Amino acid sequence: MFVFAKIFWIVSQPVTIFFLLMALSVLLMFFSFRRLAIAAGLLSLVLIFVSFYTTSGALIVQELEDRFPRPAAPADVACIVLLGGGIATKVDGVRGGYNLDDAADRYIETVRLAGVYPNAMIVMSGGDGSLGGGRVKEADVIRRMFDDFHIDPARVEYDGESRDTYENAINTRVILQRLNLDHCLLVTSGFHMPRAVAIFRNLGMNVTPWVADYRTTGEQGLTLSVGHPIDNADLLTTGLREWIGIVAYYFAGRVSTLYPQ
């Protein structure tokens, strides 16, 4: 399913659909289906306008982020589960170090939590999520990062085999059962939290959502956007990917609810 999901997303994301509609428009025009060609062309322009020049993407992501407000800090925490997804693995595999992307807050917050809760175990789950494979595993990069921040290696369990969120949950459950841990803080991005929580709960794990990466203000309405068009399109792509993932996991039986409370 991992490979199918990757290929499906390449085809179904907004920019790809735009180019497919434009290609369809040219093809229809070539075969003299003028009205259909114009309709396909106009639809592609509407799609690109909505993607690049409105706040539709921010609105979708904001709804996902607001689903699980961060709770009050608990007095004590036994374990912290960190989900990967914020490492530029293609770059790290060549240059070394730890090159973080937009989801870097996941790792920064986990380092902070490690100091606040010095007795908490940490489970870091993240492997090579690329379609072709062969890249450095996120767990290996974060191991170097945690070592540099002087986090005791005995406190951290690494899962470097997970390629997606479902595998994150499956492999994390094995680790938690082995260590006899439960009721962990789950650290991931706000837009990713609903899908992650749904999967973890469906597998019988009690987790407290701890959002560590926001992309919106929480006060976003639907308007024209004067911001960077690429940023707008990226937010729409991120939001749609999560919704498609939740729906796909629901029908595949990997989650028991479309939108967890």
Sequence and secondary structure as in RCSB ss.txt:
>XXXX:A:sequence
MFVFAKIFWIVSQPVTIFFLLMALSVLLMFFSFRRLAIAAGLLSLVLIFVSFYTTSGALIVQELEDRFPRPAAPA
DVACIVLLGGGIATKVDGVRGGYNLDDAADRYIETVRLAGVYPNAMIVMSGGDGSLGGGRVKEADVIRRMFDDFH
IDPARVEYDGESRDTYENAINTRVILQRLNLDHCLLVTSGFHMPRAVAIFRNLGMNVTPWVADYRTTGEQGLTLS
VGHPIDNADLLTTGLREWIGIVAYYFAGRVSTLYPQ
>XXXX:A:secstr
 HHHHHHHHHHHSHHHHHHHHHHHHHHHHHTT HHHHHHHHHHHHHHHHHHHHBSHHHHHHHHHHTTS      S
  SEEEEE   B HHHHHHH S  B TTTHHHHHHHHHHHHSTT EEEEE     SS  S  HHHHHHHHHHHTT
  GGGEEEE    SHHHHHHHHHHHHHHHT  SEEEEE TTTHHHHHHHHHHTT  EEEEE    S S   S B 
 S HHHHHHHHHHHHHHHHHHHHHHHTTS S SS  
